[in-house]
Amino acid sequence: MNVPETRDTPATTSDLADRSDPADRADRADRADLVDAVASAVRAVPGVADLHAGVFGEVGTYLPGRRVAGITIGPGGAEIHVALLIGYPVRQTAALVRAAVAPLTGGPVHVTVEDVVADPGPDPDPASGPAATPTGPAGPVDGPGTTGGGA
């Protein structure tokens, strides 16, 4: 009876990558470049807030060491999931996304608008924002179930 040889340590991702065909490594690099180009093109479309991972986070492309949410590219075409900014026309913005991605992927592009969000604007200055102490109807909240005055 032949017993398979065992390793003292589990194989790492780099061990597996070292064994791969150089053409496979080139394909992975090309895929990463394509996904990054698609992500940049989508984010550059006016009205796109960002890529969106889907309701359950199911939409994305896994690349070595990272995941790009909102993009899936396969033989049937590209799926792009986005969140749009309030005030931009949904259908026209989706058409612009499609037009930006199609030349990069060379196949059909399916755009799904997952959400419509307010423009966050520039990062707020914490010094000019609301007070750090929450307030209730009678003033500052001292603790659970109490408002103002502490008594």
Backbone bond lengths (Angstrom), bond angles and torsions (degrees), N, CA, C in turn:
res aa  C-N    CA-C-N  psi(-1)  N-CA   C-N-CA  omega(-1)  CA-C   N-CA-C  phi
1 M - - - 1.432 - - 1.523 108.92 -
2 N 1.324 115.89 127.62 1.465 120.57 -179.65 1.518 109.44 -90.80
3 V 1.310 115.10 129.22 1.455 120.96 177.01 1.522 107.42 -103.16
4 P 1.336 117.60 127.76 1.456 118.62 -179.82 1.513 111.41 -63.26
5 E 1.319 115.08 145.74 1.458 120.89 179.24 1.525 108.60 -68.61
6 T 1.317 116.40 140.00 1.461 120.46 178.96 1.513 109.76 -112.64
7 R 1.310 115.18 157.29 1.462 121.14 177.25 1.518 108.16 -102.95
8 D 1.308 115.86 148.55 1.461 120.07 175.15 1.524 110.78 -73.17
9 T 1.328 116.92 -30.85 1.462 120.72 179.19 1.517 108.53 -123.09
10 P 1.321 117.34 148.29 1.464 119.63 179.60 1.530 110.67 -69.66
11 A 1.324 115.57 153.94 1.453 120.83 177.34 1.522 109.21 -66.94
12 T 1.304 116.06 140.79 1.457 120.86 177.36 1.521 109.04 -101.02
13 T 1.310 115.18 168.30 1.458 120.20 178.61 1.520 110.19 -60.44
14 S 1.337 117.26 -38.93 1.461 119.53 -179.48 1.527 110.82 -67.38
15 D 1.356 117.52 -32.91 1.469 119.97 175.65 1.519 109.95 -61.61
16 L 1.321 116.07 -43.74 1.454 120.10 -178.82 1.521 110.66 -68.86
17 A 1.320 117.36 -38.23 1.458 120.73 179.68 1.522 110.79 -65.91
18 D 1.351 116.77 -36.52 1.463 119.97 179.78 1.516 111.41 -64.22
19 R 1.319 117.87 -29.17 1.463 121.98 -178.21 1.524 112.72 -85.37
20 S 1.340 117.85 -10.49 1.449 119.53 -174.83 1.520 111.31 -76.42
21 D 1.293 114.04 157.95 1.449 122.81 177.84 1.527 109.20 -66.63
22 P 1.329 119.00 139.44 1.471 119.95 178.00 1.528 112.58 -56.14
23 A 1.325 117.11 -32.36 1.470 120.08 177.88 1.525 110.57 -65.56
24 D 1.355 117.14 -36.15 1.463 120.28 177.43 1.521 110.91 -64.78
25 R 1.339 116.38 -41.28 1.469 119.83 178.07 1.526 110.43 -63.52
26 A 1.319 117.20 -39.93 1.469 120.94 178.22 1.527 110.28 -64.95
27 D 1.341 116.58 -40.16 1.469 120.02 178.19 1.529 110.89 -62.33
28 R 1.345 116.81 -41.08 1.458 120.37 178.84 1.528 110.83 -64.26
29 A 1.333 116.95 -40.61 1.460 120.66 178.75 1.524 110.26 -65.66
30 D 1.341 116.93 -42.22 1.465 120.37 177.82 1.519 110.70 -62.99
31 R 1.339 116.89 -40.00 1.467 121.09 179.43 1.527 110.33 -64.44
32 A 1.326 116.92 -42.52 1.464 120.71 178.68 1.526 110.07 -62.68
33 D 1.331 117.19 -42.97 1.465 120.35 178.66 1.525 110.82 -62.62
34 L 1.341 116.68 -41.59 1.462 120.81 179.47 1.525 110.77 -63.33
35 V 1.321 117.17 -48.04 1.473 121.06 -178.45 1.526 110.13 -63.24
36 D 1.324 117.74 -40.91 1.465 120.48 178.01 1.530 111.43 -64.85
37 A 1.338 117.08 -39.51 1.467 120.82 177.99 1.524 110.87 -65.49
38 V 1.328 117.01 -40.99 1.459 121.06 178.35 1.539 109.63 -64.19
39 A 1.319 117.12 -44.98 1.472 120.74 179.55 1.526 110.80 -59.78
40 S 1.312 117.45 -43.63 1.465 121.03 179.34 1.522 111.09 -64.70
41 A 1.327 116.87 -42.27 1.462 121.12 -179.85 1.523 110.92 -63.62
42 V 1.326 116.66 -41.98 1.468 120.47 -179.64 1.525 109.98 -65.57
43 R 1.314 117.06 -46.57 1.476 120.51 -177.74 1.526 112.11 -65.66
44 A 1.328 117.71 -22.23 1.463 121.40 -179.91 1.527 112.88 -81.36
45 V 1.326 117.80 -11.14 1.468 120.98 -179.41 1.529 108.98 -72.89
46 P 1.353 117.19 127.32 1.470 119.18 177.80 1.529 110.79 -59.08
47 G 1.313 115.73 133.50 1.459 120.97 179.81 1.514 114.26 98.40
48 V 1.326 117.59 -12.53 1.469 120.38 178.13 1.526 108.39 -87.74
49 A 1.332 115.78 120.19 1.462 120.46 177.00 1.522 109.83 -75.60
50 D 1.347 115.84 -46.04 1.462 120.93 178.11 1.517 109.23 -178.00
51 L 1.311 115.63 173.31 1.457 121.35 171.52 1.523 107.95 -71.86
52 H 1.321 116.68 155.50 1.464 121.34 -176.21 1.526 108.38 -130.84
53 A 1.321 117.18 135.25 1.466 121.93 -176.05 1.525 114.03 -80.05
54 G 1.322 118.42 -1.29 1.459 120.43 -178.03 1.514 110.82 95.22
55 V 1.310 115.61 168.49 1.466 121.53 -175.77 1.525 112.14 -57.53
56 F 1.322 116.15 -41.20 1.467 120.21 -178.00 1.525 112.31 -110.39
57 G 1.323 117.37 14.91 1.464 120.92 -179.40 1.509 113.34 73.98
58 E 1.328 116.24 22.60 1.464 120.88 -172.91 1.522 114.61 -84.72
59 V 1.330 118.38 -10.70 1.459 120.31 -175.28 1.519 109.77 -102.71
60 G 1.305 116.00 117.68 1.454 119.63 178.40 1.504 111.13 177.37
61 T 1.310 114.65 165.71 1.458 122.11 178.07 1.517 108.00 -117.77
62 Y 1.314 115.97 127.20 1.454 121.24 177.17 1.519 109.01 -89.06
63 L 1.316 114.69 125.91 1.455 122.10 176.98 1.518 107.35 -121.32
64 P 1.312 117.85 165.37 1.472 118.69 179.90 1.530 111.57 -55.45
65 G 1.312 115.87 114.94 1.452 122.08 176.12 1.511 116.53 81.66
66 R 1.327 119.07 2.13 1.457 119.66 -178.39 1.527 111.39 -162.27
67 R 1.315 114.40 170.30 1.460 121.84 178.06 1.517 108.03 -131.59
68 V 1.331 116.63 134.26 1.459 121.33 176.64 1.523 106.75 -105.58
69 A 1.327 115.93 110.09 1.466 121.44 -177.68 1.518 110.46 -73.23
70 G 1.352 115.36 147.33 1.450 121.28 171.67 1.512 116.53 87.97
71 I 1.317 117.75 -0.23 1.473 120.73 -177.97 1.518 109.72 -131.16
72 T 1.323 115.59 128.72 1.460 122.33 171.09 1.525 106.60 -133.45
73 I 1.321 116.89 125.10 1.459 121.06 179.13 1.515 108.08 -122.26
74 G 1.324 116.07 124.77 1.454 121.04 -179.48 1.516 110.66 -144.22
75 P 1.329 115.91 -172.92 1.464 119.63 -178.13 1.530 113.18 -63.21
76 G 1.328 117.10 -25.72 1.456 120.85 -179.96 1.515 113.75 -85.95
77 G 1.315 117.56 0.98 1.455 121.36 -179.76 1.515 111.57 121.91
78 A 1.310 115.15 -167.54 1.460 121.62 -177.87 1.521 109.37 -109.92
79 E 1.325 115.20 139.45 1.467 121.79 171.99 1.515 106.72 -110.91
80 I 1.336 115.27 124.60 1.451 121.32 -179.49 1.526 107.33 -121.82
81 H 1.328 116.62 123.56 1.468 122.03 178.81 1.521 107.74 -114.39
82 V 1.340 115.18 128.14 1.454 119.97 -174.27 1.522 112.18 -133.36
83 A 1.336 114.39 161.00 1.454 122.89 166.64 1.521 105.15 -111.01
84 L 1.331 116.12 132.23 1.458 121.17 -179.60 1.518 110.86 -104.17
85 L 1.315 115.27 159.55 1.455 121.37 176.33 1.521 109.73 -84.20
86 I 1.324 116.70 143.68 1.468 121.70 176.31 1.524 108.48 -58.75
87 G 1.324 114.92 139.11 1.454 120.12 175.93 1.517 113.85 100.85
88 Y 1.320 118.00 -14.04 1.458 120.90 177.79 1.524 108.80 -95.60
89 P 1.325 117.78 139.53 1.466 119.82 -179.69 1.529 110.55 -67.40
90 V 1.311 116.36 127.62 1.464 121.70 -173.41 1.530 111.72 -62.68
91 R 1.322 117.23 -53.38 1.471 119.31 -175.66 1.521 112.55 -64.05
92 Q 1.326 116.70 -42.50 1.456 119.49 -179.35 1.529 111.41 -67.64
93 T 1.330 117.35 -38.59 1.459 120.39 178.70 1.526 110.22 -67.20
94 A 1.334 117.50 -40.29 1.471 120.83 176.18 1.531 110.04 -62.34
95 A 1.324 117.78 -38.20 1.467 121.33 177.44 1.528 111.10 -65.01
96 L 1.333 116.73 -38.40 1.467 120.09 176.71 1.527 111.33 -65.47
97 V 1.336 116.79 -39.26 1.470 120.67 176.41 1.530 109.33 -61.69
98 R 1.319 116.02 -46.78 1.467 121.38 179.35 1.534 110.44 -58.08
99 A 1.322 116.20 -45.78 1.469 120.76 -179.32 1.528 112.11 -65.80
100 A 1.323 117.66 -32.67 1.468 121.07 179.42 1.520 112.24 -73.93
101 V 1.342 116.72 -32.38 1.468 121.02 -174.55 1.527 112.75 -89.69
102 A 1.327 117.99 -35.71 1.473 122.08 -174.14 1.529 113.97 -52.86
103 P 1.334 120.22 -44.04 1.467 118.71 179.75 1.533 113.16 -65.52
104 L 1.318 116.89 -24.77 1.467 120.56 -178.80 1.527 111.57 -80.23
105 T 1.326 116.60 -36.88 1.467 120.00 -174.00 1.521 112.96 -96.40
106 G 1.331 117.36 -24.63 1.453 120.13 178.50 1.516 114.92 71.56
107 G 1.300 117.76 15.50 1.465 121.11 -179.94 1.506 110.11 -144.07
108 P 1.326 116.79 -173.50 1.462 119.55 178.86 1.531 111.45 -63.83
109 V 1.320 115.18 146.95 1.469 121.29 179.17 1.519 107.50 -123.45
110 H 1.319 116.32 121.93 1.460 123.10 179.01 1.526 107.80 -106.68
111 V 1.334 115.93 118.35 1.460 120.86 -177.42 1.521 108.70 -106.78
112 T 1.327 116.13 129.78 1.458 122.40 176.08 1.522 108.04 -119.04
113 V 1.324 115.90 125.15 1.465 120.42 175.05 1.520 106.64 -90.96
114 E 1.316 116.00 111.22 1.460 122.36 -176.38 1.520 113.30 -87.24
115 D 1.346 116.97 -28.28 1.455 119.80 -173.97 1.520 109.26 -158.76
116 V 1.313 115.80 158.89 1.459 123.31 172.07 1.518 105.38 -125.63
117 V 1.326 116.12 124.56 1.460 120.76 -172.41 1.521 111.31 -126.78
118 A 1.321 115.41 159.12 1.465 121.19 175.12 1.520 108.53 -75.18
119 D 1.308 115.54 148.94 1.464 120.74 176.78 1.526 108.14 -68.34
120 P 1.338 117.58 119.83 1.465 118.52 -177.84 1.517 112.55 -70.24
121 G 1.322 117.52 -17.86 1.463 120.44 -179.08 1.518 110.15 66.86
122 P 1.332 116.92 -169.61 1.466 119.14 178.86 1.530 110.81 -68.74
123 D 1.325 115.45 159.59 1.462 119.76 178.20 1.522 109.49 -58.32
124 P 1.334 116.53 128.48 1.469 118.14 -179.32 1.520 110.98 -69.44
125 D 1.319 115.45 150.65 1.454 121.85 176.38 1.524 107.82 -82.25
126 P 1.343 117.81 117.87 1.472 119.21 -177.01 1.527 112.70 -58.98
127 A 1.334 118.23 -27.98 1.465 120.30 -178.60 1.520 111.63 -70.11
128 S 1.353 117.29 -28.54 1.451 118.97 -178.25 1.526 112.78 -99.19
129 G 1.328 117.21 0.62 1.451 121.50 -178.86 1.503 112.01 -78.32
130 P 1.339 117.29 -174.72 1.459 120.46 179.05 1.527 111.60 -63.26
131 A 1.313 115.47 158.76 1.465 120.62 -179.83 1.517 110.47 -59.89
132 A 1.311 115.25 147.51 1.462 120.57 -178.99 1.528 111.76 -70.25
133 T 1.337 117.46 -24.67 1.458 120.97 -179.49 1.520 109.36 -86.94
134 P 1.339 117.94 121.08 1.460 118.40 178.27 1.522 110.41 -65.57
135 T 1.331 114.94 149.07 1.461 118.20 179.34 1.513 110.27 -118.75
136 G 1.291 115.02 149.20 1.455 122.29 175.43 1.517 108.72 -108.76
137 P 1.337 118.14 -172.25 1.458 120.52 -177.65 1.523 113.21 -62.81
138 A 1.334 119.19 -25.59 1.469 121.10 -177.53 1.522 111.90 -106.88
139 G 1.331 118.65 10.95 1.464 120.14 179.21 1.517 110.90 126.43
140 P 1.338 115.82 -158.83 1.460 119.59 -177.15 1.524 112.46 -63.04
141 V 1.330 114.72 146.22 1.460 120.55 178.74 1.518 108.00 -89.44
142 D 1.368 116.36 122.25 1.456 120.93 -179.60 1.516 112.44 -84.68
143 G 1.277 118.59 -30.11 1.455 121.07 -177.49 1.504 109.46 -174.06
144 P 1.311 117.71 -175.41 1.458 120.67 -178.65 1.522 111.11 -60.05
145 G 1.323 115.85 125.56 1.452 121.03 173.72 1.511 115.08 78.32
146 T 1.333 118.87 3.79 1.465 120.34 179.90 1.513 109.98 -122.23
147 T 1.308 117.38 152.37 1.460 121.72 173.73 1.505 108.48 -131.97
148 G 1.301 115.30 136.39 1.462 122.72 174.68 1.504 114.37 49.50
149 G 1.282 119.39 160.42 1.446 126.33 168.38 1.507 117.36 61.63
150 G 1.287 120.81 -19.95 1.452 123.92 176.94 1.503 116.18 72.18
151 A 1.332 121.14 -4.51 1.446 119.32 -177.48 1.492 112.39 -120.06
